[in-house]
Amino acid sequence: LLSADEPSAAAVEIPRGKAPFLLLCDHAGKAIPQSLGDLGLPPGEIERHIGWDIGALNVSRHLSRQLDATLIHQRYSRLVIDCNRAPGIASSIPHLSELTPIPGNIGIDA
């Protein structure tokens, strides 16, 4: 799905943090792989909450630095794949998000 010039699906920050725990930030990014275009969305839609959790990455980074804890965060939009859902269930690749149709996700098979 990702081309060679695109970043991996997740990023690790402070990989050798001294804190005895790990921070995870899902829905941190709003990127869409080049191969998926704009998912059929009108301009600006990916900027809304449907595309990502606005501010979640900034908060996670702040906590990670303050606690010296490793942070792993998602780079791509939850509209591509929702990492809180098991792959294969209908809500993992939504056809509709907050009453907004996601045309690029309709008709995707296994």
VMD Tcl script that draws the C-alpha trace (Angstrom):
set ca {
  {0.00 0.00 0.00}
  {2.85 2.39 0.81}
  {5.35 3.38 -1.85}
  {9.08 3.31 -1.11}
  {9.21 7.08 -0.58}
  {6.43 7.17 2.03}
  {7.08 6.87 5.76}
  {6.17 3.77 7.71}
  {2.72 3.52 9.28}
  {4.01 4.27 12.77}
  {6.78 6.36 14.28}
  {8.79 5.87 17.45}
  {9.99 8.82 19.50}
  {12.37 8.61 22.47}
  {13.03 4.92 21.75}
  {15.23 4.53 24.82}
  {13.06 6.44 27.26}
  {13.86 5.84 30.93}
  {10.25 5.70 32.08}
  {9.00 2.18 32.86}
  {6.05 2.49 30.48}
  {5.18 3.04 26.84}
  {2.93 5.76 25.39}
  {0.78 5.04 22.33}
  {-1.03 7.64 20.26}
  {-3.52 6.27 17.79}
  {-5.27 8.57 15.33}
  {-2.24 10.88 15.56}
  {-1.79 11.40 11.83}
  {-3.91 12.46 8.90}
  {-1.73 11.29 6.02}
  {-3.20 9.17 3.25}
  {-0.97 6.84 1.22}
  {-0.36 8.15 -2.31}
  {-1.92 5.01 -3.77}
  {-5.27 5.93 -2.17}
  {-5.35 9.50 -3.45}
  {-7.71 11.58 -1.35}
  {-10.14 8.71 -0.60}
  {-12.66 10.63 -2.70}
  {-13.01 13.30 -0.02}
  {-13.60 16.95 -0.84}
  {-10.72 19.33 -0.03}
  {-10.33 20.02 3.69}
  {-12.32 17.05 4.98}
  {-9.24 15.13 6.16}
  {-8.40 18.13 8.39}
  {-11.54 17.54 10.44}
  {-11.92 15.14 13.35}
  {-13.03 12.44 10.93}
  {-9.46 12.20 9.67}
  {-7.49 12.31 12.92}
  {-7.61 13.29 16.59}
  {-6.60 16.92 16.42}
  {-4.03 17.75 19.08}
  {-3.53 14.19 20.32}
  {0.01 13.93 18.95}
  {1.08 17.24 20.49}
  {-0.19 16.15 23.90}
  {1.47 12.74 23.53}
  {4.79 14.30 22.54}
  {4.65 16.65 25.50}
  {3.97 13.77 27.90}
  {6.68 11.68 26.29}
  {9.28 14.42 26.77}
  {8.17 15.26 30.31}
  {8.19 11.62 31.39}
  {11.13 10.49 29.26}
  {8.86 7.75 27.91}
  {8.92 6.03 24.56}
  {6.09 7.12 22.27}
  {4.71 5.19 19.31}
  {2.24 7.03 17.11}
  {0.24 6.37 13.96}
  {1.09 8.51 10.91}
  {-1.85 7.71 8.64}
  {-5.47 8.72 8.97}
  {-7.92 6.54 10.80}
  {-9.94 6.67 7.58}
  {-7.28 4.49 5.95}
  {-7.36 1.95 8.78}
  {-8.55 2.47 12.33}
  {-5.90 0.87 14.52}
  {-8.43 0.58 17.37}
  {-10.42 -1.95 15.36}
  {-9.64 -5.50 14.41}
  {-8.73 -5.70 10.72}
  {-11.61 -7.02 8.67}
  {-14.50 -5.66 10.73}
  {-16.63 -3.04 9.00}
  {-15.54 -0.15 11.22}
  {-11.81 -0.75 10.61}
  {-12.11 0.88 7.16}
  {-15.16 3.14 7.50}
  {-17.56 3.91 4.67}
  {-19.03 6.72 6.75}
  {-17.50 8.90 9.48}
  {-19.52 11.46 11.42}
  {-22.15 11.43 8.63}
  {-19.45 12.05 5.98}
  {-19.23 9.39 3.25}
  {-15.73 8.07 2.52}
  {-16.05 7.11 -1.17}
  {-12.58 5.59 -1.43}
  {-13.44 3.00 1.22}
  {-16.56 1.67 -0.46}
  {-16.24 -1.69 -2.13}
  {-12.95 -2.72 -0.53}
  {-12.68 -6.48 -0.19}
  {-10.33 -8.70 1.80}
}
mol new
graphics top color blue
foreach p $ca { graphics top sphere $p radius 0.5 }
foreach p [lrange $ca 0 end-1] q [lrange $ca 1 end] { graphics top cylinder $p $q radius 0.2 }
display resetview
